[in-house]
Amino acid sequence: MPASILPQLLKLIVALPLVIILAYISLRMTDKYIYKQKQRKNIQIIDRLPVSNKSSICIVKILDEYIVVGISENGFDVIKKLTQAELEAINKEAETEKGINDSFMVNIKKLLKGKQNYD
């Protein structure tokens, strides 16, 4: 390997990870900022569970109603409107569970067993 390539290769080895780290940090900071900007008083995403790369299940608060919705690249579907008793059960279980994702998944499975169509 020629001696003139070695310094350039070392610069590349140092600069490339630095650029990748800075890009990652800036994307994370931008994502947090955009997420905070998207939160509204009347419509809020309470919790989100990614199901695949392009779809997720969310609990959405619209005014005083809580709704479980499925979101994909093709649109969204209302899965279930939550009752007050279901909300209390979710909150109680979320307090006792260690991980938010675990309790969310348990509650979604319970809710999907009694799935109703809202058209």
N, C-alpha and C positions, 0 to 999 in steps of 0.2 A: 504494500500500500504506500503510495507516494506520501512524502512528509507534508505536502501542502493540504492534503485532504484531512489529516488528523485533527488540526485545530478546528476546522469547520464541522467535523463530525462531533467533537466534544461540545461545541456551541449548540448543535442541534440536540444532543442528548440532554443538555441542561435546559434549553429554552422550551422544548416541546412539552415536558411535564409541567413546567411553570405556566404555559399558556393554557393547558388543559385544566389545571387547578383554578386559575383565574376565571376561565369560562364557566366552570362548574359553580363557583361561588357567586358569580354575577347572575347566573340563571336562578339559583336558589333565592337570592335576594329579590330579584324581579318577580318571581313566582309568589313570594310572601306579600309583596307590595300589591300585586294585581289581585290576589285573593282578598286582601283587606278592602280594596277599592270596590270589589264586586259585592260585598256584603251590604245588604239593604235592611232597613227596619222592618219592612213588610214581608220580605222574602229572604229566608236564610237557609243555607244548607247546614243542617245540624251534624250529620255524619255521612261519610262516604266510604263504600267498600268496593274497590276495583274487582271486577269479576274476570275481565280479560284486558288486553291492551286497549280495546276500543269500547268497552262497556263497563258500567258500574251500577250499583244499587245505592240510592241515597235516601236519607230521611230529610224531608224538606218541610220547613215551617212557613206556611203562607197565612198571614194575619194570625189567627189563633188556632188554625188547624195544622195537624201534622200528617204528612202523606209520605208513604213509601213509594218511590218511583224507580223505574229501570231506565237507564240512560245509555244510548248507543249512538253510533255515528248516523244511524237512520232516523233518530228521533228519541222520544221518551214515552213511556207508558206508565200510567198510574197502576200500581200493584195493589195498594190497600190504603184506605184512610184509617188512621189510628184513632181508637177511642180513648177516653180519659183513663180507663182502667188499664189499657195496654200501655199507655205512656207511663203510668205509675209503675207497672211491672218492669218496663224497660229501664226506668231510672233506678228502681230498687236493685235490679240485677246488675246494672252497670256499676253501682257503688260497691257491690260485693266481688265483682270480677276483677282480676288483676289487669288484664289487657282490654283496651277499648275494642280492638278488632275482634277479639274472641267473644265478648259479650254481644257485640253488634251481630256477628254471624249467628250466634245462638238465637237471638231474638228474631232475626230475619227468617231463620228456618221455622221457628214457631209460628210466625205470622204467615208464612207461605203455606203452611198446612191448612189454615183457614182462609185461603185466598178467595177474595170476592172480586167480581168484575165490575168496574165502574166505567161505564161508557157515556 
